Amino acid sequence: MACLAGVGVMVVWYLKTLSTRNIRLLIQDFGVRLNKISRTAMEIERKMFHLAGLAVPFTYQFLMEHYHWSQTDFSKFCWMCTVLIWVADIIRVQIPAVRVYFPYSALQSIIRDKERNQLSGTCYFSLGCTLAITFFPAAVAITSIVWLVLGDMSAALIGVSFGGDVCTVKMGREGKKSLEGSIAMFVTCASVGLVAFSEVYLREYAVFLGAAVATIVELYEPFGINDNLTIPITSSLALQWGLSRIESC
C-alpha cells in the first residue's frame, strides 16, 4: 500500500508539472476523442486532488509499523480530522464570504458545481474513511480506502474519456455512468485487493466480492448517499465477510 501511495504522489507531481495545453495533448495521444478532451482534462485536475486521499491509508500503515499506533489510536485521530473538515465545510456553505480566502480559494477550481452550495465530497470521504478505520481490521479498511481512491478515479477517467465508445447504454441512477468506467473500476479494485491479500488462501473469493460491491455502489449510489461515504463501508463489509468465509477452508 505504501508503494501505491508513492506512485500516486509521483503521478500528481508529474501532472502538476504539465501545462493545461500539454495535458490536453497527452490526453489526445491516448486516443480520447476531440469532443471529450476538455472534460477529461478538467476531470484529471479534480482527480489529482482526489489522489491525495492515498495519504490516509499510507499514514495509517506507517504509524502502525513505525510508531506502533493501534487501530483505536488512529481512529481517534481520524475522528478529530473529520470533525474539523466538516466544520470547515459547513462554514464554507453557510458563509459564502469566506470562499475568497485560503484554503477555500484554492479549491474553487476543483469543486463541482453542485457542491458549491452544499457539502463537498471531502466531508463524506473523511467520514467514510473514519468509519471504515473504526469498525474494520486495518488491512480491510486500508484496502477499501484505496479502492475508493483508485477505483473511483479509474471509473471517472475511463468513463469520461472512453465511455460510450464501446457500449452506448448509459448506466447508473441518472444515466451518466458507463460500462467502460465500471469495468475499469472493478479491474482496478480487484488488482489492488489481490496484491494486498496475496498471502491469503482463496483470496480471490473475498477480493472479487468486495471489488464487485464497490463497483456497484459507485455505479448506483444506493439511497442517494455520496459514494465517498458508502464505498468504504459497504466494500469493507463485503471484504470482511468474504475473508471470514474462507478462514475455515
C-alpha positions in Angstrom: 0.0 0.0 0.0 2.9 2.3 0.7 4.1 1.7 -2.9 0.7 2.7 -4.2 0.8 5.9 -2.3 4.2 6.7 -3.6 3.1 6.1 -7.2 0.2 8.3 -6.6 2.4 11.1 -5.3 4.7 10.8 -8.4 1.7 10.9 -10.8 0.4 14.1 -9.1 3.8 15.7 -9.3 4.2 14.8 -12.9 0.8 16.1 -13.9 1.4 19.3 -11.9 4.5 20.0 -14.0 2.4 19.9 -17.2 0.6 23.0 -18.5 -3.1 22.8 -19.4 -2.1 22.6 -23.1 0.3 19.7 -22.5 -2.3 17.8 -20.5 -4.7 18.1 -23.4 -2.1 16.9 -25.9 -1.3 14.0 -23.6 -5.0 13.0 -23.4 -5.2 13.2 -27.2 -2.2 10.9 -27.6 -4.1 8.3 -25.5 -6.8 8.2 -28.2 -9.5 10.3 -26.4 -12.0 11.8 -28.9 -11.6 15.5 -29.5 -15.0 16.4 -28.2 -14.1 14.7 -24.8 -10.7 16.3 -24.3 -11.8 19.4 -22.4 -14.0 17.5 -20.0 -11.3 14.8 -19.5 -8.7 17.5 -18.7 -11.0 19.0 -16.1 -11.6 15.6 -14.6 -7.9 14.9 -14.3 -7.5 18.2 -12.3 -10.2 17.1 -9.9 -8.8 13.6 -9.5 -5.3 14.9 -8.8 -6.8 16.3 -5.5 -8.7 13.0 -5.0 -5.5 11.0 -5.4 -4.2 12.8 -2.3 -6.6 10.6 -0.4 -4.0 7.8 -0.6 -2.3 9.7 2.3 -4.9 8.2 4.7 -4.0 4.5 4.2 -0.3 5.3 3.8 -0.3 7.3 7.1 -2.3 4.5 8.9 0.1 1.8 7.8 3.2 4.0 8.5 2.1 4.9 12.1 1.2 1.3 12.9 4.6 -0.1 11.6 7.0 2.6 12.8 5.3 4.2 15.8 3.1 1.2 17.0 -0.2 3.1 16.8 -3.2 0.9 17.4 -6.5 0.9 15.5 -8.0 2.9 18.3 -5.2 5.5 18.3 -5.6 6.2 14.6 -9.4 6.1 14.8 -9.4 8.9 17.4 -7.0 10.9 15.2 -9.3 10.4 12.2 -12.4 11.5 14.1 -10.7 14.7 15.1 -9.7 15.4 11.5 -13.2 14.5 10.3 -14.9 16.9 12.7 -12.5 19.7 11.6 -13.2 19.0 7.9 -17.0 19.0 8.5 -16.9 22.3 10.5 -14.7 24.0 7.8 -17.0 22.9 5.0 -20.2 23.9 6.9 -18.6 27.3 7.3 -17.9 27.5 3.5 -21.5 26.6 2.7 -23.2 28.9 5.3 -20.8 31.9 5.0 -20.1 32.4 1.3 -17.8 35.4 2.0 -15.1 33.1 3.3 -14.7 31.4 -0.1 -12.3 34.1 -1.3 -9.8 33.2 1.4 -7.3 30.3 1.6 -7.8 27.3 1.7 -11.3 27.8 0.2 -10.0 29.9 -2.7 -7.5 27.1 -3.8 -10.3 24.6 -4.0 -12.8 26.6 -6.1 -11.5 25.2 -9.4 -12.0 21.6 -8.4 -15.3 21.8 -6.6 -18.1 20.5 -8.7 -20.9 23.0 -9.5 -23.4 21.0 -7.4 -21.1 21.2 -4.4 -20.7 24.9 -4.4 -23.7 25.5 -2.1 -23.6 22.1 -0.3 -21.2 19.9 1.5 -18.3 18.7 -0.7 -17.2 15.1 -1.3 -14.3 15.7 1.0 -16.6 15.6 4.0 -18.1 12.3 3.0 -14.7 10.9 2.1 -13.3 11.7 5.6 -16.4 10.2 7.3 -16.3 7.1 5.1 -12.6 6.5 5.8 -13.0 7.1 9.5 -15.9 4.7 9.9 -14.0 2.0 8.0 -10.9 2.5 10.1 -13.0 2.5 13.3 -15.1 -0.7 12.7 -12.9 -2.9 10.5 -9.4 -4.5 10.7 -6.6 -2.4 9.4 -6.0 -4.5 6.3 -9.6 -4.4 5.3 -10.1 -0.6 6.0 -6.9 0.3 4.1 -7.9 -1.8 1.1 -11.4 -0.3 1.0 -10.0 3.3 1.1 -7.5 2.5 -1.7 -10.4 1.1 -3.7 -12.3 4.3 -3.2 -9.4 6.5 -4.3 -8.0 4.5 -7.2 -11.2 2.7 -8.2 -13.4 5.8 -8.3 -10.6 7.7 -10.1 -10.2 5.0 -12.8 -14.0 4.8 -13.3 -14.3 8.6 -13.7 -11.3 9.0 -16.0 -12.0 6.0 -18.2 -15.7 6.8 -18.2 -15.2 10.4 -19.2 -12.6 9.6 -21.8 -14.0 6.4 -23.4 -17.5 6.0 -22.0 -20.0 5.2 -24.8 -17.3 4.2 -27.3 -17.9 0.5 -27.0 -21.2 0.3 -25.1 -23.7 3.1 -25.8 -26.0 2.2 -23.0 -25.8 4.7 -20.1 -25.9 3.3 -16.6 -26.3 4.4 -13.0 -29.0 6.3 -11.2 -29.0 9.3 -13.5 -27.8 7.5 -16.7 -24.4 9.3 -16.5 -22.2 6.2 -15.9 -20.7 3.9 -18.5 -19.9 0.2 -18.8 -16.3 1.2 -19.6 -15.9 3.1 -16.4 -17.4 0.3 -14.2 -15.1 -2.3 -15.8 -12.1 -0.1 -15.1 -13.1 0.3 -11.5 -13.7 -3.4 -11.0 -10.3 -4.3 -12.6 -8.5 -1.7 -10.5 -10.1 -2.8 -7.2 -9.6 -6.5 -7.9 -5.9 -5.9 -8.8 -5.3 -3.9 -5.7 -7.1 -6.5 -3.5 -5.2 -9.4 -5.0 -1.9 -7.7 -4.2 -2.9 -6.6 -0.7 -4.1 -10.1 0.3 -1.5 -12.0 -1.7 -0.7 -14.3 1.2 -4.3 -15.2 1.9 -5.5 -18.6 0.7 -8.5 -18.3 -1.7 -8.2 -14.5 -1.6 -9.9 -14.2 -5.0 -13.3 -15.0 -3.4 -13.2 -12.2 -0.9 -11.5 -9.7 -3.2 -13.8 -10.2 -6.1 -16.8 -9.9 -3.9 -15.5 -6.7 -2.3 -14.5 -5.2 -5.6 -17.9 -6.0 -7.1 -19.7 -4.3 -4.2 -17.5 -1.2 -4.5 -18.2 -1.1 -8.3 -22.0 -1.5 -7.9 -22.1 1.2 -5.1 -20.1 3.6 -7.3 -22.5 2.9 -10.2 -25.8 3.2 -8.5 -25.2 5.2 -5.3 -27.8 3.4 -3.2 -30.2 5.6 -1.2 -28.7 8.6 -2.9 -25.9 8.8 -0.4 -22.5 10.2 -1.6 -20.3 7.2 -2.7 -17.3 8.6 -0.8 -19.2 7.5 2.3 -20.8 4.3 1.1 -17.9 2.7 -0.8 -15.5 2.3 2.1 -18.3 0.9 4.4 -20.0 -1.4 2.0 -16.8 -2.8 0.4 -15.3 -3.3 3.9 -18.4 -5.3 4.9 -18.2 -7.4 1.8 -14.5 -8.0 2.0 -14.6 -8.8 5.7 -17.5 -11.2 5.2 -15.6 -12.9 2.3 -12.5 -13.2 4.3 -14.4 -14.8 7.2 -16.0 -17.3 4.9 -12.6 -18.6 3.6 -11.0 -18.8 7.1 -12.4 -22.3 7.6 -11.3 -23.5 4.2 
